Amino acid sequence: RPAGVDTAPYTTPYLELMQAAIAKFGITAEDQGKKDCLVDWFLAQEIEGEPVSNKLADAMATLIRLPSAQRGGAKRVLGPDLRQTG
């Protein structure tokens, strides 16, 4: 390869699709998006002419979100536990 010519870093269609989802949904550390919406979007895509499987769509939707966002449920806040009644 000639000096000074950069080659693109290695990537895969899966990584490219995950990057496209991050851009489309504006995912940031503060705004993780809803996993269900991401899964639905991945299911509507194709990789090398093949539909994305449920298993792959779910995995990719998981992998583009932070581990802390994957636990689901309401964010924990400091304060009294109001869930216990009576």
C-alpha positions in Angstrom: 0.0 0.0 0.0 1.4 3.5 -0.9 2.7 5.5 2.0 0.2 8.0 3.4 -2.9 6.0 2.2 -5.1 5.1 5.0 -7.3 2.1 4.8 -10.7 2.0 6.4 -10.8 0.1 9.6 -12.3 -3.4 9.4 -16.0 -3.6 9.9 -18.9 -5.9 9.3 -22.4 -5.5 8.0 -23.6 -6.1 11.5 -21.4 -3.3 13.0 -22.5 -1.0 10.1 -26.1 -1.7 10.9 -25.6 -1.0 14.6 -23.9 2.2 13.8 -26.8 3.2 11.5 -29.2 2.5 14.3 -27.2 4.6 16.7 -27.3 7.5 14.2 -31.0 7.0 13.2 -32.2 6.9 16.8 -29.8 9.5 18.1 -28.6 7.1 20.8 -26.2 8.7 23.3 -25.1 7.8 26.8 -28.0 9.9 28.1 -30.6 8.8 25.6 -30.6 5.1 25.1 -33.9 4.7 23.2 -36.4 1.9 23.7 -35.2 -1.6 23.0 -38.5 -2.7 21.5 -38.2 0.2 18.9 -34.7 -0.8 18.1 -35.6 -4.5 17.7 -38.5 -3.6 15.4 -36.1 -1.4 13.3 -33.5 -4.1 13.0 -36.1 -6.7 12.0 -37.1 -4.4 9.1 -33.5 -4.3 7.8 -31.5 -6.7 5.6 -27.9 -7.9 5.8 -26.5 -9.1 2.5 -30.0 -9.4 1.1 -31.3 -11.5 4.0 -33.7 -10.4 6.7 -32.3 -9.9 10.2 -33.5 -12.8 12.5 -35.3 -12.2 15.8 -32.3 -13.4 17.7 -29.8 -11.1 15.9 -32.2 -8.1 16.1 -32.5 -8.6 19.8 -28.8 -9.1 20.3 -27.9 -5.9 18.2 -30.5 -3.9 20.1 -28.9 -5.0 23.4 -25.3 -4.3 22.2 -25.9 -0.7 21.1 -27.3 0.2 24.6 -25.3 0.7 27.8 -25.4 -2.2 30.3 -27.0 0.2 32.8 -29.9 0.8 30.3 -30.4 -2.9 29.8 -31.6 -3.6 33.3 -34.9 -1.9 32.5 -37.5 -0.5 34.8 -37.6 2.9 36.3 -34.4 4.6 37.2 -33.5 4.4 40.8 -33.7 7.6 42.8 -32.7 8.3 46.3 -35.6 8.8 48.7 -38.3 6.8 50.5 -39.4 3.5 49.0 -43.0 4.3 48.2 -43.8 0.8 46.8 -44.8 -0.6 50.2 -48.4 0.1 51.1 -50.2 -0.6 54.3 
